Amino acid sequence: MSKTDCSTCTSRRSFLASSGVAFAGLAAAPAFATLQGCGENEDGSTIPPLSAPITVSLRSLNISAASSDSSFADSSYPYKIIVRHNGESQYQAWSSYCNHEGCEVDYVGTGFDCPCHGATWNAQGVLKTGPATEGLLQFVVSVSGDNFTVSNP
């Protein structure tokens, strides 16, 4: 029996190793298909909406003068809600969610900053610099007596 030149042959060990990796990749493919992209929700949007309107007491916001800001958290929403008072009975509110990787942004007096990766938004929540890809979610605000309510646009 003559010996065959095996300079291009695959060894049994290499074949089994590469087959195992390929099999593991095929087995995991359905799980990878269900993963969401960076900052993306199940419905394809990138900013999580409220599940229902949220009402809090104006006193709990601790806003004492015009041109001041505050934030609050509610167990029904995973991010804090940033509130700005622009004058008598004029309020605005935004989600603090940064759509880049879900960090919470801060209001810094002239706009919003993401402390995680440096994205910035102007005072109206419009994106100025990335890596985020869109403006902040601005909620609809209503005030009735001492009740402050935010809801989805």
Secondary structure, DSSP 8 states (H G I E B T S, - for coil): ------TT---HHHHHHHHHHHHHHHHHHHHHHT---TT--TTS-SS---SS-EEEEHHHHT--STTEEEEEEETTEEEEEEEEEEETTEEEEEE-B-TTT--B-EE-SSEEE-TTT--EEETTS-EEESSS-S---EEEEEEETTEEEEE--
